[in-house]
Amino acid sequence: MTLLSTWVNNKIKNGDINHFEYDEFSNLEKVGKGAHGTVKKADWKSGGVKIALKVLANNSTVNENNMKKFLNEGNLREYLKIYFKSLQWNNKIQMALDIACGLKFLHSIQIIHRDLHAKNILVHDNKLMIADLGLAKQLTGEIASHSTVYGMPAYIEPQCYKNDAYIRDKKSDIYSLGVLLWEISSGHPPFLNSPRHTISIKVANGIRENSVINTPLAYVNLYEKCWSDDPNLRPIVDDVFNVLKEISNKYNTNDEINPKIIENLIELDLNSDSIEQNDSQSQSSKSTSLTIDNNYDLSLSQFENIPDITDANSKGYHSKSFDISRSYRSSHYGVDSYNNNNNNNLLSPSVSVSSIINKDVGESSGYHLNSSRNLNVSQSYRSSYHGDDSRNIYGNDLPLPSVSVSSIINKDERELSNTMDEVIQCYLKYNNIGWTKNFDFDKALGKYKSKSKEIFNYLINNPTLQHYEVMVGKFYNEGFGVDKDENTAFQWYMKASQKNDMNGHYEVGYYYDYKEIVKQQYIISYQLAANNGLNIASYYLANSFKYNYGTQTDYFELYKQSAENGFIPSQYELAECYSEGIKENKMEALKWYKLYQENDGNYNVTTEIEDITNELKNNSSLLSVSQLLSISPSFTEEEREIFNALDEIIQNYLKRNKIGWTKSFDFNKILKKYESKSEDIFNFLISNPTIQHYEVMIGIFYDEGFGVDKNEIIAFQRYLNASEQNNINGYYEVGYYRYNHDNDKEEAFKYYQIAASNGLNIALYRLAIYYEFGNDTAKAFELYKQSAENGYIPSQHKLAKCYEYSVGTNGNRAEALKWYKLYQENDGFSDVSDDIKEIMEQGLLKRILSMKKKH
């Protein structure tokens, strides 16, 4: 039989449990003794707070088999595997209701589970209870974690795979609940036959399991909403519960979800006056517990009977945290019907020492429980869960649902929890978007300076918080609630880095960079964080490449990457690169300076914006209409309508040259649409020579008589001007004019060739026609094929003809049919229905004749 202490020691070696040297604690004073060990109060040197230690006796009877006695019917995964075939839909919906009921209560008291899955749902007497076993769950080989690395990947929402800095919330639980509802309907785990490493990829890409046949449609709709990719589209748990109740009523299920009221919640050796008890008192009661009296008042008794989890002779004290309540985790969140004689001393994972014991430790009389912290379960339940009329669901006797011990947390504790969460979110925001005129992490800390010591103490007492090590280091670094100590801060950053927290990687890198202790070592740390998408690390890595190491391309790409991801200081640096730096592009510079200004960046960039705007207006660089609008914000609404009309005309001209004409699309249609405004459009165009394709469009307007008297000679001159500016559309228009007006095929060929060599589809098409009628059908075929594959629709028709009639290629009816069909799908101008029908009939006839020959 393997002792639990051996298992714990193995877990320490594997890094699954934090290990703390015994000499980190001082002023140890015995305050209580029980059957399983001794409780001492002590000062934690590095934490700066008083804590409670329990030195646990080595007990060979505490083992996996004994623990399984408390599970009755195991977890939901095991239960479904054994009993699924015997379950009716009313049973399945009842199971879903049990889970939703428990989660509804947790959310009502602001507890987020963050790790819901089938192995965290326990089944006892056919009742389902939410669990988060912590250490106890690791006995089964499962590792509970708030990270995507160690979680159950199918139950983790896609945001966690897309953004390492994503913080889970109530909607995260709803996603997991949706997967649980599906598992209840199917009887097996999601993505059962998929390799574990592929599941996260599927989830991130929106792939979900299919519904199971005969599942009620309302039930399917419900879990599909729950696992929606967009958290904002997921329902709240109250809505899930209500829908399940409606479905339940159709299946005649019992309204009472959890009909038993618990008599014994948690066995603790805690007195309202003092922990100190003699051995005889401890031994006389095998199970003292947290109980509910007739008035539903929650009271705490002694806490000596907490189960042993480690060897009392160990030099270090190891625990998932420093809280007595975390020395062993709850098998479920709160009240249910376990037999008190089973000695199930199981505590909620969210309860800290400070949640149960006064914030100020009694100096003379031991630990005291503040009487104001006694919880009236009835009042708490009615107010936070169902309101005053809780009998609507549970009947006149008011059976209680599962009640979490964490509800004992008082108002001050919850305020500290909310404040700590806000500080963590500000830190993550700082690393994600950077600093601005109105936002800086130091400002967020300054807001809570008066409560800094309380916040620090709260943090240090809750080591299971996300980014715990980083935040402790940050507080030491800033002197927030504790004496400023950069060396201690660095040690905490190192711990975070060793746990692969990308913020820890960054802070280690920044320390090395700032202190200039280890040359280039900070590059490695920055790189680790940047590779995981941390914007601030990409920014500082870019700075390092810019001023010390690396190439220009290195730092430009890093600034660009982080700027596009929303890091505001990088937006300024990118604008600088485009303005006068390595990638000069005035329009891009203007765009990023403006975005930086809109995002409230620290620097005043008004002068830079004005200078670039004037430069763009005055130089000969060609701009699109939208670009012209962006640098000229003073235009009237009427002028903007003209600008937009011109932009639409230009875009349709370019579209014609790219895809050709169809039944529903022709460039002349857009000119007709704006015929009434043609003069205004022409006048605007003629007065803005910096617009892209200016010369070509002037030529088109003269050629078509749009907004000006028709004049083909002036049009041709404008086309020539455009070709001299190396505009490929200008080359094409000159070629077209030479071919159709001057009948100069050699000159036309020359201009078509230049446009075609630059990939202009309409020029490829015209050049193909030239070859087709110039007795080089093979070359014509190649050009038709090139432009058809590039999306030019008239060429698709021509290519089909080439394949059907062996023009420039061997006949291929299958290819002909393919291109006829594509031409038809693309709304080609000519009707090819007969061509398609004829080829299909010929193919059928050929097959019939072939079959006759065989017989």
Beta strands, then each sheet from edge to edge (+ up, - down):
strand 1: 19-21
strand 2: 25-34
strand 3: 37-44
strand 4: 49-56
strand 5: 121-124
strand 6: 127-130
strand 7: 291-292
strand 8: 297-299
strand 9: 316-318
strand 10: 375-376
sheet 1: 1+ 9-
sheet 2: 2+ 3- 4+
sheet 3: 5+ 6-
sheet 4: 7+ 8- 10+
end
